[in-house]
Every structure is written in structure tokens, then in C-alpha cells.
Amino acid sequence: MTHPANLLPPQTWKASWKVLFRFFFIYFIIQCVPLDIRYYAGLFQIHWGELSFRDIFYLTRYTPRFVTTDSPFGSFADWGVAAIIAVTGALIWSYLDRRRQEYNQLYYWLRVIVRYRLAIGVIAYGLLKLFPQQLPFPSISQLNTQYGDLSAWKIFAMSTGVVPSMETFLGLVETVAGLLLLHRRTSTIGAGIIITFTGNVFMSNLAYEGGEFVYSFYLVVLALFLLQYDAIRIINLLTLEQPTAPNTVRPYLPQPWQRGLKLALKTLFIFFFVGLYGYKTYASYKQLGYQYPHTPGLTAAAGIYNVTEFRINNQEIPYSLTDTVRWKDVVFEPWATLSVRSNRYVHPDLANTEEIFVNDPDRNYELAGSVSRHYYSYHIDEAKQVLLLQNKNRYHHQEQLELHYTRPDSSRIILSGINEKKDSVYVVLDKLDKKYPLIEGRRKPLKL
């Protein structure tokens, strides 16, 4: 049992330290502890009997939101509101608790809250990379999209996705850093790793126009708060080469049931956010991940096709670099997605935040950040040899096509039917025997 006599001898904090502590205590409680009733309402929408890694992932992404924005992470304005609340609370607290000499125990528990909040935040993303799913290998359509037709964030994602081993390494670093936070003695090391790693993520979001710069900086701020606890001692030891003693403040839990409850809660926390989440994330990886659809596409059709012949209302339209109606090429993915490259306007769907969708038609990673292709999910009616196409882009979701298909041979597909404007369309597609150096290399597969 830890007795008060074994704790760090009581010390009188400076008045300025106490005021700052009161502010940061209230501020980080607001930032880390879910105080929004909507968060708890969402718990009742989870099917706990069929819990998925998606459900746990969204539980880890909580941040307080006071200002309405389109981002799931809010904005820096929310931080400003939290700071105003913290200032007000600190002033009232300072008036009511004027005689308090120190806050060693309360400071300890605040660090525990911040440590565990930061841990689940980085582990949630780390495991998505450790079992490389967050940034998958580029699809056939993406490999056949011009560089200038991709957003900066999509280029960054694809550049990482082509090296799954690198993505796994990044996930390992992130996961290990999160695990280090779960033990008091190694938390400073974990915080230091996160400042470097997640700081780089924050800069990448800014440089490549990512949508998670607020959240990544939020994690960096939590890590900075944890690191400053030992920062002076580290500087004294490593830079000034002065004698340095560790901080010996421990939680005061005099009753056996209190210590047992602490151990039980920590065990449950690690089981749920590390063990169970890790297992279900690995299971998702073994089932081909969550970014691309799983429904199989047209049998043996995957590849890129040249549009040899194109007719609208029985009138042939010759190939043109500028025509907005004629298709240039068509890609059949291994899954039930078909993409069409043309000069017809594509409203960009940036989708630059990490989202996990259950249903195949909602999985928009393949089309996110691309402006030269229209992506369609399709249903196959094999009896009638009909493809029912639905545009996957949320800005073109009203577009539907019904196309009859015939396959004279293994390299040709003929489509005929009704397009998005209700005009009759007839398209002859010839498969291109295209080689990809990234996959096949010049003499053998390329390994990055």
C-alpha cells in the first residue's frame, strides 16, 4: 500500500503554478473526457453483439465540438471555446480554493487521463497502418489517372500505399508509441516519439491539403503536455549534466479494493482498445481491407479497355481530345467498380479524412481526389446480361445507367443501353495488354 509518508514531501506550489494548473486541468478535461451527450447517444447505436473495428475506431476519435463545421474533428475555434471555459473555471476555482498548497495527486491523475486519451488516439491509426489498410495499393483506375488529375492528398496517399512494408513500419512506430503511454515509466518516451511522428503527420496534412490537421495537432498538443512533465529533468541530465532525481509522486490508493479497481480498469481498457481492436483490424486486413469494395466484379474482366467505337442515339462519335460526351477509356476493377475517363466534368470529392464505410457503394477511397474519371458501382444481372450502374460520387449520385453487355471474346466487351441522360449508348471496348513497371518491373517485380 502506498502511504502518504512515502510520497514526495509536500511542497508549496507558486501561486502562478496553481493558477496555470487549474486552467490546464479544466482545459484538458474538456479536450479528453467525452462530455458531449451525443457521444454517449452514439453508444446505443452500436451493435455490441456484432462489434466491428469501425465502431471502436470512431470511439477513439472524440474531440469536443462547440462550433458547427463540416469536419468530423471540428476546428481550432472549438479550442478557443474550451480555453474560455477553462479561464472562467480557473478564476472561480482560484477564489474558492485559495488555501490549497499543491496539486500533486490531481496532477498525477490528469496525466493519466491525457496519457490514455492520447494512447487510444495513436493506436487506433497505428493498427490501421500496421495491418496496411489505411493507404492501400493503388487501383487499376488510379494507376491510369494522370498525375495532374489527382489532389495533393491523394498523391501522398498513393505514394505511401505503393510500399505496404513502409506503411507497416509507420504503423508499428505509432502503435509502439501508444503502448508506451500505457505505463507511467515509459510515457515520456512514448510522448517524445509521438511529437516527432504525429508532428510529421500534421505537417503532411498542411503540405498536402489533408483534412485531419486539426486532429493531428490535437494529438501533438497532448504529447507536449505529457513531455513537459519530465522535460526539465531531461535537460538537466542530458544537456547540463547535473544530478537529477525522478519524480516520486504516486497515486494514493489506501484501500485494497481501490488498487484492484485500478488494475481491473486498466486491464479492460487495454483489452478493448488494443487486444479486441487489434484482432478485429487484423481480421479486416485478411478480408481485403475496408477502402475498396468487396463485391466481385464481372468475371475475368479486370483491366483497362480502349473505347474502339462509341455511339450516342445510333450516331457514331469519333475520338476527340476535347469532346465531353465520348468516353476515352474504361477500367473494370476486380471488384464491382467501373470507371470511365472522359472530358465530362467531375465534381471533386476530396474525402480527405479517414472514414470507414460498411457498405460497398459508400466506399469512396478509389474516387476521392480524382477529377478525370467517373466511378460507378454496378450490380450484375447475369441472366439478362445487364449491368446496373450507379455513380459513386456524391455530387453525381443521381446518375444511373443500364447497360447490356456481350463478350464476343476474352478481350472485348460490348455495352449497349441507356446512359445518365437517358440517351441510347453503344460502346465497344477492347482490352489493352498494359504492363505496369510498378508491379512487374522490367525483368522482375519491383520492390520498393
C-alpha positions in Angstrom: 0.0 0.0 0.0 1.3 3.4 -0.9 1.2 5.7 2.2 1.3 9.5 2.1 4.6 9.3 4.0 6.1 7.6 1.0 5.1 10.2 -1.4 7.1 13.2 -2.5 7.2 15.6 0.5 4.5 18.2 0.3 5.8 21.2 -1.5 4.2 24.6 -1.7 3.5 25.5 -5.3 3.9 29.0 -6.5 0.7 30.9 -6.9 1.3 31.2 -10.7 1.8 27.4 -10.9 -1.5 26.8 -9.2 -3.4 29.1 -11.4 -1.9 27.6 -14.5 -2.6 24.1 -13.3 -6.3 24.9 -12.7 -6.5 26.3 -16.2 -4.9 23.3 -17.8 -6.8 20.8 -15.7 -10.1 22.2 -16.8 -8.9 22.6 -20.4 -7.6 19.1 -20.9 -10.6 17.5 -19.1 -12.8 19.2 -21.7 -10.5 18.1 -24.5 -10.0 14.5 -23.4 -13.1 13.4 -21.5 -16.3 12.9 -23.5 -18.7 15.5 -22.1 -21.0 15.6 -25.1 -24.3 13.8 -24.8 -24.1 13.0 -28.5 -21.1 10.8 -27.8 -23.0 8.6 -25.4 -26.1 8.6 -27.6 -23.9 7.0 -30.2 -23.0 4.2 -27.9 -26.6 3.0 -28.1 -26.4 2.8 -31.9 -23.6 0.3 -31.8 -24.5 -3.4 -32.3 -22.4 -4.6 -29.4 -23.1 -8.3 -30.2 -21.5 -7.7 -33.7 -18.9 -5.1 -32.7 -16.6 -4.1 -35.5 -13.2 -2.3 -35.5 -15.1 0.6 -37.2 -17.2 1.1 -34.0 -14.1 1.1 -31.8 -12.2 3.4 -34.2 -14.9 6.1 -34.1 -14.9 5.9 -30.3 -11.3 6.8 -30.2 -11.7 10.0 -32.3 -13.7 12.0 -29.9 -12.9 15.7 -29.7 -15.2 18.4 -28.2 -17.2 20.4 -30.8 -18.7 23.7 -29.9 -18.7 25.3 -33.3 -20.6 23.7 -36.3 -18.2 22.7 -39.1 -18.1 20.1 -41.8 -15.0 18.5 -40.4 -15.6 15.5 -38.0 -12.8 16.9 -35.9 -14.2 20.4 -35.5 -11.9 23.4 -35.8 -9.4 25.5 -33.7 -12.4 27.6 -32.8 -13.5 24.8 -30.5 -10.2 25.0 -28.8 -10.8 28.7 -28.2 -14.2 28.0 -26.6 -12.6 25.3 -24.4 -9.9 27.8 -23.4 -12.5 30.5 -22.5 -14.4 27.9 -20.3 -11.1 26.9 -18.7 -10.1 30.5 -17.9 -13.5 31.2 -16.3 -13.3 27.9 -14.3 -9.8 28.6 -13.2 -10.7 32.0 -11.8 -13.6 30.6 -9.9 -11.5 27.7 -8.6 -8.7 30.0 -7.6 -11.2 32.0 -5.5 -12.8 29.0 -3.8 -9.5 27.1 -3.2 -7.2 29.9 -2.2 -5.5 28.0 0.7 -4.5 24.9 -1.3 -0.7 24.4 -1.3 -0.2 21.9 -4.1 -2.0 19.6 -6.6 0.4 16.7 -6.8 -2.2 14.0 -6.7 -4.6 15.8 -9.0 -1.8 16.5 -11.5 -0.9 12.8 -11.5 -4.5 11.8 -12.4 -4.7 14.5 -15.1 -1.6 13.0 -16.7 -3.2 9.5 -16.5 -6.3 10.8 -18.4 -4.2 12.6 -21.0 -1.9 9.5 -21.4 -4.8 7.1 -22.1 -6.6 9.5 -24.3 -3.5 10.0 -26.4 -2.7 6.3 -26.4 -6.0 5.2 -28.0 -5.8 8.1 -30.5 -2.5 6.9 -31.9 -3.1 3.2 -31.5 -6.3 3.5 -33.5 -4.5 4.9 -36.5 -1.4 2.8 -35.9 -3.1 -0.5 -36.2 -4.7 0.6 -39.5 -1.2 1.0 -40.8 0.4 -1.9 -39.1 -2.1 -4.1 -41.0 -1.8 -1.9 -44.1 -5.3 -0.8 -44.9 -5.4 2.9 -44.4 -3.4 3.6 -47.6 -4.0 0.6 -49.9 -2.1 -0.2 -53.1 -3.4 2.0 -56.0 -6.3 0.5 -58.0 -6.1 0.0 -61.8 -8.1 3.2 -62.3 -5.7 5.2 -60.1 -2.7 3.8 -62.0 -4.3 5.1 -65.2 -5.1 8.5 -63.9 -2.8 11.4 -64.9 -0.8 13.0 -62.1 -2.4 16.4 -62.6 -5.9 15.0 -62.2 -5.2 13.9 -58.6 -5.4 16.0 -55.5 -2.3 16.6 -53.4 -3.6 14.4 -50.6 -4.4 11.5 -53.0 -0.9 11.7 -54.4 0.5 11.5 -50.9 -1.8 8.5 -50.0 -0.9 6.6 -53.2 2.8 7.3 -52.7 2.7 5.6 -49.4 0.3 2.9 -50.5 2.7 1.6 -53.1 5.0 0.5 -50.3 3.0 -1.7 -47.9 6.1 -2.6 -45.9 6.8 1.1 -45.2 3.2 1.6 -44.2 3.5 -1.3 -41.8 6.7 0.2 -40.3 4.9 3.5 -39.8 2.1 1.7 -38.1 4.5 -0.2 -35.8 6.1 3.1 -34.7 2.7 4.6 -34.0 1.4 1.6 -32.2 4.5 1.1 -30.0 4.5 4.8 -29.1 0.8 4.4 -27.9 1.7 1.3 -25.9 4.5 3.1 -24.2 2.0 5.7 -22.9 0.1 3.0 -21.0 2.9 2.7 -18.5 3.9 5.6 -16.4 7.6 4.9 -16.5 7.7 4.8 -20.3 5.2 7.5 -21.1 7.8 10.3 -21.6 9.5 8.1 -24.3 6.1 7.5 -26.0 5.2 11.2 -25.9 8.6 12.1 -27.5 8.0 9.6 -30.3 4.5 10.9 -30.9 5.7 14.5 -31.1 8.1 13.6 -33.9 5.8 11.1 -35.7 2.5 12.9 -35.4 4.1 16.2 -35.8 5.2 15.0 -39.2 1.6 13.8 -39.9 0.4 17.3 -39.0 2.9 18.9 -41.4 1.9 16.4 -44.1 -1.7 17.4 -43.7 -0.8 21.1 -44.2 1.5 20.5 -47.1 -0.8 18.0 -49.0 -4.1 19.6 -48.1 -5.2 16.8 -45.8 -8.4 17.1 -43.7 -7.0 15.9 -40.4 -4.6 18.7 -39.5 -6.7 19.8 -36.5 -6.8 16.3 -35.0 -3.2 15.5 -35.7 -2.2 18.8 -34.0 -4.5 18.0 -31.1 -2.6 14.7 -30.5 0.7 16.7 -30.7 -0.5 19.1 -28.0 -1.4 16.2 -25.7 2.0 14.7 -26.2 3.7 18.1 -25.5 1.7 18.4 -22.2 3.0 14.9 -21.2 6.6 15.6 -22.2 6.9 18.8 -20.3 6.5 16.9 -17.1 10.0 15.4 -17.4 11.4 18.0 -19.8 13.4 20.0 -17.2 14.8 16.8 -15.7 15.9 15.5 -19.1 17.6 18.8 -20.0 19.3 18.9 -16.6 20.6 15.3 -17.1 21.5 15.2 -20.7 22.4 18.8 -21.6 23.5 20.4 -18.3 24.9 17.2 -16.9 23.5 17.9 -13.5 22.3 15.4 -10.8 18.7 14.7 -11.5 16.1 12.8 -9.4 13.0 11.2 -10.8 9.6 12.4 -9.6 8.3 10.0 -7.0 4.7 11.1 -6.8 2.4 8.0 -6.8 -1.4 7.7 -6.6 -2.7 7.4 -3.1 -4.9 4.3 -3.0 -5.1 3.2 0.6 -7.8 0.5 0.2 -7.2 -2.8 -1.5 -10.4 -2.5 -3.5 -9.2 0.8 -4.9 -6.0 -0.8 -6.2 -7.9 -3.8 -7.5 -10.3 -1.5 -9.3 -7.4 0.5 -10.9 -5.9 -2.8 -12.2 -9.2 -4.0 -13.5 -10.0 -0.8 -15.4 -6.5 -0.7 -16.9 -6.8 -4.4 -18.0 -10.3 -3.8 -19.5 -9.0 -0.7 -21.3 -6.1 -2.5 -22.9 -8.2 -5.5 -23.8 -10.8 -3.3 -25.6 -8.7 -0.7 -27.3 -5.6 -2.8 -28.0 -6.5 -6.5 -28.0 -10.0 -6.6 -29.3 -9.5 -3.6 -31.7 -6.2 -5.1 -33.0 -7.8 -8.5 -33.6 -10.7 -7.1 -35.5 -8.4 -4.8 -37.5 -6.3 -7.8 -38.5 -9.5 -9.7 -39.5 -10.5 -6.8 -41.7 -7.0 -6.9 -43.3 -7.3 -10.6 -44.0 -10.7 -9.8 -45.7 -9.1 -7.4 -48.2 -9.4 -4.2 -46.0 -12.1 -1.5 -45.9 -11.1 1.0 -48.5 -12.1 -0.9 -51.7 -15.4 -2.7 -52.2 -15.6 -6.5 -51.7 -18.3 -7.4 -54.1 -16.7 -9.3 -57.0 -16.8 -7.6 -60.4 -17.5 -9.0 -63.8 -15.7 -12.4 -64.2 -12.2 -12.1 -65.8 -12.9 -8.5 -66.9 -10.4 -6.6 -64.7 -8.2 -4.3 -66.7 -8.2 -1.1 -68.8 -10.1 -1.0 -72.1 -9.8 1.3 -75.1 -13.0 2.7 -76.4 -12.8 1.5 -80.0 -16.3 2.6 -81.0 -18.8 4.9 -79.3 -22.3 5.8 -80.4 -25.0 8.1 -78.9 -28.5 7.6 -80.3 -27.0 5.5 -83.0 -24.7 8.2 -84.2 -21.0 7.4 -84.0 -18.8 9.9 -82.3 -15.1 9.8 -83.4 -12.3 10.0 -80.9 -11.6 13.6 -79.8 -9.3 15.1 -77.1 -11.9 17.7 -76.3 -15.3 16.1 -76.7 -17.2 15.9 -73.4 -19.5 13.1 -74.4 -17.3 10.4 -75.8 -15.6 8.0 -73.5 -11.8 7.7 -73.7 -11.2 4.5 -71.8 -12.9 2.3 -69.3 -11.5 0.4 -66.4 -13.1 -2.7 -64.8 -11.7 -3.2 -61.3 -11.5 -6.7 -59.7 -14.4 -5.6 -57.6 -17.7 -4.2 -58.8 -16.5 -0.8 -59.8 -16.3 0.5 -63.3 -14.6 3.9 -64.1 -14.9 6.0 -67.2 -12.4 8.5 -68.3 -13.7 11.4 -70.4 -13.7 15.2 -70.6 -17.1 15.4 -68.9 -16.9 17.5 -65.7 -16.3 15.6 -62.4 -17.1 17.5 -59.2 -14.2 16.6 -57.0 -15.0 14.6 -53.9 -11.9 15.2 -51.7 -12.9 12.9 -48.9 -9.5 13.6 -47.2 -10.4 12.4 -43.7 -10.2 8.8 -42.6 -13.7 7.2 -42.8 -14.7 3.5 -42.6 -17.8 2.5 -44.5 -19.6 -0.8 -44.2 -21.4 -0.9 -47.5 -19.5 -1.2 -50.8 -21.3 1.6 -52.6 -20.3 4.0 -49.8 -16.6 3.2 -50.0 -15.2 6.2 -51.8 -11.4 6.0 -51.4 -10.9 4.9 -55.0 -12.6 8.0 -56.4 -11.6 10.5 -53.8 -9.3 13.3 -55.1 -9.7 12.4 -58.8 -11.3 14.7 -61.4 -10.9 12.8 -64.7 -12.9 9.7 -64.1 -16.5 8.9 -63.2 -16.7 5.9 -60.9 -19.7 3.6 -60.9 -20.6 0.7 -58.6 -22.6 -1.9 -60.5 -24.9 -4.8 -60.0 -24.7 -7.7 -62.4 -27.9 -9.4 -63.7 -26.2 -12.5 -65.2 -29.5 -13.9 -66.5 -30.2 -10.9 -68.6 -26.5 -9.9 -69.0 -27.2 -6.4 -67.8 -25.1 -4.1 -65.7 -27.0 -1.6 -63.5 -24.6 1.3 -62.8 -24.7 3.9 -60.1 -22.3 6.9 -60.0 -20.4 6.7 -56.7 -19.6 10.4 -56.5 -22.0 12.0 -54.0 -22.2 15.1 -56.3 -23.3 12.9 -59.2 -25.3 10.4 -57.3 -28.4 10.9 -59.4 -26.7 9.3 -62.4 -27.7 5.8 -63.2 -27.0 3.7 -66.3 -28.5 0.4 -67.5 -26.2 -1.4 -70.0 -26.5 -4.7 -71.6 -23.1 -6.5 -72.1 -21.9 -9.1 -74.5 -18.4 -10.6 -74.6 -17.5 -11.9 -78.1 -14.1 -13.0 -76.8 -11.9 -12.6 -73.8 -10.5 -9.2 -74.8 -13.7 -7.4 -76.0 -16.8 -6.2 -74.2 -19.7 -4.5 -75.9 -22.0 -2.3 -73.9 -25.4 -1.0 -75.1 -28.2 0.6 -73.2 -29.2 3.9 -71.6 -26.8 6.5 -70.2 -27.2 9.1 -67.5 -29.1 11.4 -69.8 -31.5 8.7 -71.0 -29.8 8.6 -74.4 -29.1 5.3 -76.1 -25.4 4.4 -76.0 -23.4 1.7 -77.7 -19.7 1.2 -76.8 -17.1 -1.3 -78.0 -14.3 -1.9 -75.5 -11.0 -3.7 -76.4 -8.8 -4.7 -73.5 -5.3 -3.3 -73.5 -2.4 -5.6 -72.7 -0.9 -3.0 -70.5 2.1 -3.7 -68.2 2.8 -1.8 -65.0 6.5 -1.4 -64.1 5.5 -0.7 -60.6 4.0 -4.2 -60.4 6.0 -6.3 -62.9 9.2 -4.3 -63.2 11.3 -4.6 -66.4 12.6 -8.1 -65.7 11.0 -9.0 -62.3 8.5 -7.4 -59.9 9.7 -4.1 -58.5 10.2 -3.9 -54.7 10.3 -0.5 -53.1 
